[in-house]
Amino acid sequence: MEKNNFWKNAELRLGADRVAEIKKEAESEAKILLLIQQFITSSVEEYMEKNKVGFNELSAKLGSSPSHLSKIRKGQANLTISSFARLMATLQVENFDFLKLTK
């Protein structure tokens, strides 16, 4: 099914207003996810620079493989809330202001 046909079919079944609402929610979710990914990446970079910690040393400190840390830095890792909390605690992050990245 082509993308346009999908949305036309969705509009027929759900109504144009509901489809517009779904699209708006999806765009908002994508924006929030991007902000969180940028926050994680900048937090990792900041910690490494501030503490003069190398990539392998940080991955050992986190108890993760270098390839997993690489995915975290690139925003490609799918972190659980628990692993996100552990990462932030290890990086000594106390201010979770994701919105500061939008400026």
C-alpha positions, 0 to 999 in steps of 0.5 A: 500500500502506497503512503498516500493510499494509506492516509486516504484510507485512514481518513475514510475510516477515522476521519480527516480530523483524527488523521490530522491529530495522529500526524501532529502527535507523530511529529511531536514525538519525533521532535521530542525523541530528537531532542533526547538523542541530542541531549544524550550525545552532548552529555556523553561528549561533555563528560568525556571532555570534562573528565578527560575520559576516553571512549573505551574507559567510558564504555567500561565504566558504563559496563557496556561494549564500545559498539553499544556506546558508539550507538548511544553517541550516534543516537541509534541505541534504543535505551530503556528508562533504566539504562537511560537513568544509569547512563545519566548517573554515570555521566553525573547529569543532574539537569535534564533540560532537553529544551535548552537544545532548541535555542 
